[in-house]
Amino acid sequence: MRVLGIDPGLTRCGVGVVDVAPDRTATLVDVVVLRSPAELATPGRLARIADGLEAIVEEHRPNAVALERVFARSDVSTIMGTAQISGVAMLIAERRALPVALHTPSEVKAAITGYGRADKKQVGAMVARILGLEAVPKPADAADALALAICHAWRTGGVAGAAIADAAASPRERAAAASLTPAQRAWLAAERAATVSGAARRVKE
C-alpha cells in the first residue's frame, strides 16, 4: 500500500510518500515541503502548491491520500490557508479516483507514539525510527506529512497491532506484550519494522 500524506498549508505544505508492505514494513519513498511565496496573490499560491501536488501524485502513484483534518485555531488566516490547500488536495485526489482520509493531530500522535498529546519532537523521532532514517525529517511539516501517511496505513491495516502480535510469538512474550503501555507497544512495532525492512536512509529536504 502506498500512501501520500499531506500536512496542508499555504506557505509550507508537507508531502510524504510511504510504502507499507504485506509484511508490515514501512518504507520511505519520498518527502518534500512545497512552498508558495507570501507576495503572490492567493490564487497564484494555490496554483503553485497544486502544481507540486499533481507532480508528486503523477510520479509516485499513491493508493490513498491522508490529510490532516482542519481544526479551529486562533489564527484565522492559518485556518483559511490550511482549508484551501486541503480542498486543492482533495480535488486532485478525487479526479484520480483516490480515496481520501482525514486524521486529526491527536489521532496521528496516538498512532505514531501511542500518546495523543505527544509533541512534534516526539512524533518526528518516532517517524525516523519507524522508517529507519538516520535523521528526523526537517522541517516539521515533512515529518508531519510522513506521520499522516504512516498513521493512515496503520489505522486502516492494523499494522502496529499485527507487528506487536507477531513479535510476541510465545505465551511468555504475549503476556509481556499485554503489560506494555500504548507508547511501549508503538516503539516495539517500530523496532521490528525497522529491523525487518532495513528501511530507507535518505531524507529529502
Secondary structure, 3 states (H helix, E strand, C coil): CEEEEEECCCCEEEEEEEEECCCCCEEEEEEEEEECCCCCCHHHHHHHHHHHHHHHHHHHCCCEEEEECCCCCCCHHHHHHHHHHHHHHHHHHHHCCCCEEEECHHHHHHHHHCCCCCCHHHHHHHHHHHHCCCCCCCCHHHHHHHHHHHHHHHHHHCHHHHHHHHHCCCHHHHHHHHCCCHHHHHHHHHHHHHHHHCCCCCCCC
